[in-house]
Amino acid sequence: MTELWERDAHVLADDVRRGAVSARDVLDTHLDRIERLDPQLNSVCHLDADAARARAEEIDAEIAAGRDPGPLAGVPIGVKELASVGGWPETHASLVYADRIATCDDTEVARLRAAGAVITGLTTASEFGTVSFTNTPLHGITRNPWDLTKTPGGSSGGSAAAVAAGLFPACTGGDGGGSIRIPAAYSGLFGMKATFGRSGRGPGPFPSSLNPVRGPVVRSVRDAARYLDVISGPTLTDPTSLPKPPVPYEDELASGAAAGRLHGLRAAFVTSVGFAESEPGPAARAEELAHALVEAAGLELVDVRVELPKPGSSWGVLSTVDDMSFHADDVKDRLDELSVVGRLQYESFSHLRPDVLGKAIRRRHELLTVLAAIWGQIDLLLTPMTPKPALAAEGELVGEVNGKQVTLFGMSAAFAAPFNLSGQPAASIPAGLVDGLPVALQVVASRHEDLACLAAGAVLEEARPWPKLAPYAYEA
């Protein structure tokens, strides 16, 4: 029998629902681990243990009375600090907002609560969610439990580090350019970016850039499916939000129907998308796993050339407009409190020219047109998730890939961000280790075909199971 902290979120919830373990014991186990292991990781930036214990006791009382608290009953969850939890700090991972308190839960958090989750604390993120490492003036450096000298990624870095170390069974995340998938790849987790709009936003602003989505940071595919089933659906404040899927994702996975739908689909594997390429190590591990998926799922492997227009400027400009439209007035007189990237983001926004914005919009259209032509030949695109393994914990803005100097985008987000601009679902699936660090395979499907990504993960989780926890999880 595994320890409580080793169990997947859906296993814990089912154990709590049937009375095999109490929600209070589950919570206390994880709080103890946070106290002992997080000082070196720096992944949890706020805890409300008293409120969490009170909620856990409510859940135990509901079960004792014969009621079902919901599909996430008793699961302690950490919330990425870019989201809002009523009564907790609402920092956006920035010193500028260090003293601000949220007035309400956002939709994702409210839906998790309603499903029986125990909202326990906040996890660290990169400032405004802009970079793929987690190091801010507000909270300092967050470290990877696979190697404390490396980053767990960003912007959902604290969530990934906490889940990989067994501090939480699940955390919230967000992916505007790889911010779930990159931390998942760096931390040995399954990472799922759903179709844009799958989970409605509110009461805060919906993302006018059409890039970021909310979603799970978890260890297993079934956890991701259950989480998405809970948070999906429209909101009145988000005109881009989509209806819930007609059949829950978890039901599709459990019945085997999801895996069956993969049979005969056309898949292409590439290690370059034209403007960016992978280093040999991550490429080799991803290719091995891609072939394992083709064989296990009965895919048809096809040869397709993928030459995408470089999306960096379009993605960066549109994301900056999205963020700074709501932050610029607050930060303009406090620039010395921002990170280097935060200051650059403000300067870019404040000096944005119409022609630059127009070019960004046109580049997105160009990318969508190219991707539409590619998807006329395939159903799934398989790539390395990141061009190289985890970067230094402090963060790097410039580095090398295959001996060529590239920016942070080229080192981490090059395979991820195009599919934020296109709104397509994409999953990061652990593919093994390179120099002792996790790397991953990315599976990208057509819009609304989230189930294909989940099914690919489920097939590989059975055929090529990955370690659910980092070595650091067992050090205390």
C-alpha positions in Angstrom: 0.0 0.0 0.0 1.4 3.4 -1.0 1.7 6.2 1.5 -1.1 8.9 1.4 1.2 11.4 -0.2 2.2 9.0 -2.9 -1.3 8.4 -4.2 -2.8 10.1 -7.2 -5.5 12.7 -6.6 -8.3 10.5 -7.9 -7.2 7.6 -5.7 -7.2 9.8 -2.6 -10.6 11.3 -3.5 -12.1 7.8 -3.9 -10.5 6.6 -0.7 -12.0 9.5 1.2 -15.4 9.1 -0.4 -15.7 5.5 0.6 -14.4 6.2 4.2 -11.1 4.3 3.8 -9.2 7.4 5.0 -10.2 10.7 6.5 -9.9 14.0 4.7 -8.2 15.4 7.9 -5.5 12.7 7.8 -4.9 13.3 4.1 -4.5 17.0 4.7 -2.3 16.7 7.8 0.0 14.3 5.9 0.5 16.9 3.2 0.9 19.8 5.6 3.6 17.9 7.4 5.4 17.3 4.1 5.2 21.0 3.1 6.7 22.0 6.5 9.6 19.6 6.1 10.4 19.6 2.4 9.4 23.0 1.0 12.1 25.2 2.7 14.5 24.0 0.0 12.0 24.0 -2.8 10.3 27.3 -2.1 7.2 26.2 -4.0 4.5 27.2 -1.5 4.1 30.9 -0.7 0.9 31.0 1.4 -0.8 28.4 3.6 -4.2 28.6 5.3 -3.9 25.5 7.4 -6.8 26.4 9.8 -9.3 27.0 7.0 -8.1 23.8 5.2 -8.5 21.7 8.4 -12.0 23.1 8.9 -12.9 22.2 5.4 -11.4 18.7 5.7 -13.5 18.2 8.9 -16.6 19.3 7.0 -15.9 16.8 4.3 -15.5 14.0 6.9 -18.8 15.0 8.5 -20.6 14.9 5.1 -19.3 11.4 4.5 -20.3 10.2 8.0 -23.8 11.5 7.2 -23.9 9.5 4.0 -23.4 12.3 1.6 -20.9 12.5 -1.3 -18.8 15.7 -1.1 -17.8 15.3 -4.8 -15.2 13.8 -7.2 -12.3 15.6 -5.5 -13.4 14.9 -1.9 -10.6 15.7 0.5 -7.9 16.4 -2.1 -5.6 19.1 -0.8 -4.9 21.5 -3.7 -2.4 24.3 -4.1 -3.5 27.3 -6.2 -1.0 29.0 -8.5 -0.6 32.6 -7.2 -1.9 34.1 -10.4 -5.4 32.9 -9.5 -7.7 34.4 -7.0 -8.8 32.8 -3.7 -11.1 34.9 -1.6 -9.4 36.3 1.5 -5.9 35.3 0.4 -3.1 37.4 -1.2 -3.8 38.2 -4.8 -0.2 39.0 -5.8 0.2 38.1 -9.5 3.6 37.0 -8.2 4.6 40.7 -8.1 5.9 42.9 -5.3 3.5 45.6 -6.6 0.5 43.5 -5.4 2.2 42.0 -2.3 -0.4 43.6 0.0 -3.5 43.0 -2.1 -6.2 40.6 -0.9 -8.6 38.8 -3.2 -12.3 39.5 -2.7 -13.6 36.2 -4.1 -12.7 32.9 -5.6 -12.3 32.8 -9.4 -14.4 30.2 -11.3 -11.7 27.5 -11.3 -11.2 27.6 -7.6 -14.9 27.8 -6.9 -15.6 24.7 -9.0 -12.8 22.8 -7.3 -14.3 23.7 -3.9 -17.7 22.6 -5.0 -16.2 19.2 -6.1 -14.9 18.7 -2.5 -11.3 19.8 -2.9 -9.6 21.3 0.1 -8.0 24.6 -1.0 -4.9 24.7 1.1 -2.4 27.3 -0.1 -0.8 29.3 -2.9 2.1 28.1 -5.1 4.8 30.3 -6.5 4.7 31.5 -10.1 6.7 33.8 -12.4 5.7 37.5 -12.3 2.5 38.0 -14.3 3.2 34.5 -15.7 5.6 35.8 -18.4 8.7 33.5 -18.3 9.4 29.7 -18.1 11.3 29.8 -14.8 10.1 30.8 -11.3 12.2 33.4 -9.7 10.7 36.7 -8.6 11.5 39.7 -6.4 8.5 38.8 -4.3 9.4 35.1 -3.4 12.8 34.4 -4.8 13.9 31.2 -6.5 11.7 28.1 -6.7 13.7 24.8 -7.3 13.1 21.6 -9.1 12.8 18.5 -6.9 14.7 16.4 -9.5 17.7 18.7 -9.1 17.7 21.7 -6.8 20.1 23.6 -9.0 17.4 23.6 -11.8 14.1 25.4 -12.3 10.8 23.5 -12.3 9.8 25.8 -15.1 7.2 28.6 -15.2 4.9 30.1 -14.9 3.3 27.2 -13.0 6.7 26.3 -11.5 5.7 26.2 -7.8 2.7 24.0 -8.6 4.9 21.6 -10.6 7.6 21.4 -7.9 5.0 20.8 -5.2 3.2 18.0 -7.0 6.5 16.3 -8.1 7.7 16.4 -4.5 4.5 15.0 -3.0 3.6 18.2 -1.2 0.2 18.3 -3.0 -1.5 15.6 -5.1 -2.7 18.3 -7.4 -2.4 22.1 -8.0 -3.9 24.6 -10.3 -1.9 25.8 -13.3 -2.2 28.1 -16.3 -0.8 27.8 -19.8 -0.4 30.9 -21.9 2.7 29.8 -23.8 3.6 26.4 -22.2 3.2 27.3 -18.6 1.6 24.0 -17.7 3.4 21.8 -20.3 7.0 23.2 -19.7 6.9 22.7 -15.9 5.4 19.3 -16.5 8.2 18.4 -18.8 10.9 19.7 -16.5 9.3 18.0 -13.4 8.4 14.6 -14.8 4.6 15.2 -14.7 1.7 14.7 -17.1 0.8 18.2 -18.4 -2.5 19.0 -20.2 -3.3 22.3 -22.0 -7.0 22.0 -22.9 -8.6 23.7 -25.9 -8.9 27.4 -25.4 -12.2 28.2 -23.7 -12.7 24.8 -22.2 -12.9 26.3 -18.8 -14.7 29.6 -18.6 -13.0 32.5 -16.8 -14.4 35.0 -14.3 -15.2 37.1 -12.4 -11.8 38.5 -13.5 -11.2 39.4 -17.1 -11.2 36.7 -19.8 -7.9 36.6 -21.8 -8.4 38.8 -24.9 -5.1 37.5 -26.3 -6.8 34.1 -26.8 -3.7 32.4 -25.5 -3.9 31.3 -21.8 -6.0 28.5 -20.4 -6.4 27.2 -16.8 -5.8 23.6 -16.0 -4.3 20.9 -13.9 -0.8 20.2 -12.6 -1.0 16.5 -11.7 0.9 13.2 -11.8 -1.5 11.0 -13.8 -3.7 11.2 -16.8 -6.8 10.2 -14.9 -6.2 13.0 -12.4 -6.0 15.5 -15.4 -9.3 14.1 -16.8 -11.2 14.3 -13.5 -9.8 17.9 -12.9 -10.9 19.1 -16.3 -14.3 17.5 -15.9 -14.7 19.5 -12.7 -13.6 22.9 -14.0 -14.9 22.8 -17.6 -17.9 24.7 -18.8 -19.0 28.3 -19.7 -19.2 31.4 -17.6 -21.3 34.5 -18.2 -18.2 36.7 -18.0 -16.2 34.9 -20.6 -17.6 35.1 -24.2 -15.0 32.6 -25.4 -16.0 29.8 -23.0 -17.2 26.5 -24.3 -19.9 24.0 -23.1 -18.9 21.0 -21.0 -18.0 17.9 -23.0 -21.1 15.7 -23.5 -19.4 12.7 -21.9 -17.0 13.3 -19.0 -13.3 12.7 -20.0 -12.8 10.4 -17.1 -15.7 8.2 -18.2 -14.3 8.0 -21.7 -10.9 7.0 -20.4 -12.2 4.4 -17.9 -14.4 2.7 -20.5 -11.5 2.3 -22.9 -13.4 4.3 -25.6 -10.9 7.1 -25.7 -7.9 4.8 -26.5 -10.0 3.0 -29.2 -10.6 6.3 -30.9 -6.9 6.7 -31.5 -6.7 3.6 -33.8 -5.9 4.6 -37.4 -5.4 8.3 -36.7 -2.6 9.9 -38.7 0.4 11.1 -36.6 3.6 12.9 -37.6 6.7 13.2 -35.4 9.1 16.1 -35.9 12.1 17.5 -34.0 12.0 20.9 -35.7 9.2 23.3 -36.5 11.2 25.3 -38.9 12.1 28.3 -36.7 13.3 26.1 -33.8 14.8 22.6 -33.2 15.5 20.3 -30.3 18.8 19.1 -28.9 19.6 15.5 -29.6 18.9 14.1 -26.1 15.3 15.4 -25.7 14.7 14.6 -29.4 15.8 11.0 -29.0 13.7 10.3 -25.8 10.6 12.0 -27.5 11.1 9.9 -30.7 11.3 6.7 -28.7 8.1 7.5 -26.9 6.4 8.6 -30.1 7.1 5.2 -31.7 5.8 3.5 -28.6 2.6 5.5 -28.9 2.2 4.7 -32.6 2.6 1.0 -31.9 0.5 0.8 -28.7 -2.4 3.0 -30.1 -2.4 1.7 -33.7 -1.6 5.1 -35.2 -0.6 5.6 -38.8 2.8 7.4 -38.8 3.1 9.8 -41.7 5.8 12.1 -43.0 4.9 15.7 -42.9 7.2 18.8 -43.1 6.4 21.3 -40.4 7.6 24.8 -41.2 5.8 27.3 -39.0 6.2 31.1 -39.1 8.1 32.2 -36.0 5.3 33.0 -33.5 7.5 34.7 -30.8 6.7 38.3 -31.6 3.0 37.7 -32.2 2.7 35.6 -29.0 4.8 38.1 -27.0 2.9 41.2 -28.2 -0.5 39.8 -27.8 0.3 38.4 -24.3 1.8 41.6 -23.2 -1.2 43.6 -24.3 -3.4 41.1 -22.4 -1.4 41.4 -19.1 -0.5 45.1 -19.1 -4.0 46.3 -20.0 -4.8 45.4 -16.4 -1.5 46.0 -14.7 0.1 49.0 -16.4 -1.6 51.7 -14.3 -0.5 49.9 -11.1 3.1 49.3 -12.0 4.1 52.5 -13.9 5.3 54.3 -10.8 6.8 51.2 -9.2 9.0 49.8 -12.0 12.0 49.3 -9.6 9.9 46.6 -7.8 9.4 44.6 -11.0 11.6 41.8 -12.3 13.7 42.6 -15.4 11.2 40.8 -17.6 8.3 42.7 -15.9 10.0 46.0 -16.7 10.6 45.0 -20.3 7.0 44.0 -20.6 5.7 47.4 -19.3 8.1 49.3 -21.6 7.0 47.2 -24.5 3.3 47.9 -23.8 3.8 51.6 -23.1 5.6 52.2 -26.4 3.5 49.8 -28.5 3.1 51.1 -32.0 0.0 50.3 -34.1 2.1 48.7 -36.9 3.7 46.3 -34.4 0.3 45.3 -33.1 -1.0 44.9 -36.6 2.0 42.7 -37.5 1.3 40.5 -34.5 -2.3 40.0 -35.5 -1.3 39.2 -39.1 1.4 36.7 -37.9 -1.2 34.8 -35.9 -3.4 34.6 -39.0 -0.4 33.3 -41.0 0.3 30.7 -38.3 -3.3 29.5 -38.2 -3.3 29.2 -42.0 -0.1 27.1 -42.0 -1.4 24.9 -39.2 -4.7 24.3 -41.0 -2.8 23.0 -44.0 -0.8 20.7 -41.8 -3.9 19.4 -40.1 -5.3 18.5 -43.5 -2.7 15.8 -43.6 -2.6 14.6 -39.9 -4.7 14.2 -36.8 -1.9 14.4 -34.2 1.5 16.2 -34.2 4.2 14.7 -32.0 7.2 16.8 -30.9 9.7 17.1 -28.1 8.1 19.2 -25.4 11.1 21.4 -24.9 14.3 21.8 -26.9 16.4 21.0 -23.8 16.0 19.9 -20.2 15.4 22.2 -17.2 17.4 25.4 -17.2 19.2 26.9 -14.2 17.0 27.6 -11.2 17.9 31.3 -11.2 16.6 31.5 -14.8 18.2 32.2 -18.1 17.1 34.8 -20.7 19.7 33.8 -23.3 21.4 30.5 -23.9 22.3 27.9 -26.6 20.5 25.1 -28.4 22.7 22.9 -30.6 25.5 25.5 -30.4 23.3 28.4 -31.6 22.5 31.3 -29.4 18.8 31.6 -28.7 16.5 33.5 -26.3 14.5 31.9 -23.5 11.7 31.3 -25.9 13.9 29.2 -28.1 15.3 27.2 -25.1 11.9 26.4 -23.6 8.7 27.6 -25.3 9.4 27.1 -29.0 7.3 23.9 -29.3 4.7 25.0 -26.9 3.6 28.6 -27.8 2.4 28.0 -31.4 -0.5 25.9 -30.0 -1.5 28.6 -27.6 -1.9 31.0 -30.5 -3.9 28.3 -32.3 -6.0 27.3 -29.3 -5.3 23.6 -29.8 -5.2 21.1 -27.0 -1.7 19.7 -26.2 -0.3 17.3 -23.7 3.2 16.9 -22.2 4.0 13.2 -21.5 7.1 12.1 -19.6 9.6 10.5 -21.9 12.5 9.6 -19.7 15.7 11.4 -18.5 18.5 13.3 -20.1 21.5 13.8 -17.8 19.3 12.9 -14.9 16.6 15.4 -15.8 13.1 14.7 -17.1 12.1 15.4 -20.7 8.8 14.9 -22.5 6.9 14.2 -25.6 4.2 16.7 -26.8 1.0 15.5 -28.4 -1.1 18.1 -30.2 -4.6 17.5 -31.5 -7.2 19.5 -33.3 -9.3 22.1 -31.4 -12.0 20.4 -29.2 -10.2 17.0 -29.5 -8.8 17.2 -26.0 -9.8 13.5 -25.5 -7.2 12.5 -28.1 -4.4 14.1 -26.0 -5.7 12.5 -22.8 -6.1 9.1 -24.5 -2.5 9.3 -25.8 -1.3 9.9 -22.3 -3.4 7.1 -20.9 -2.0 4.6 -23.5 1.6 5.6 -22.7 0.9 5.6 -18.9 0.1 1.9 -19.3 2.6 1.0 -21.9 5.5 3.1 -20.6 4.7 4.1 -17.0 6.8 7.0 -15.6 7.9 7.7 -12.1 5.2 9.7 -10.4 7.5 11.5 -8.0 10.9 13.1 -8.0 13.7 11.6 -6.0 13.6 14.5 -3.6 10.1 13.4 -2.5 11.7 10.5 -0.6 14.5 12.5 1.1 12.5 13.3 4.3 
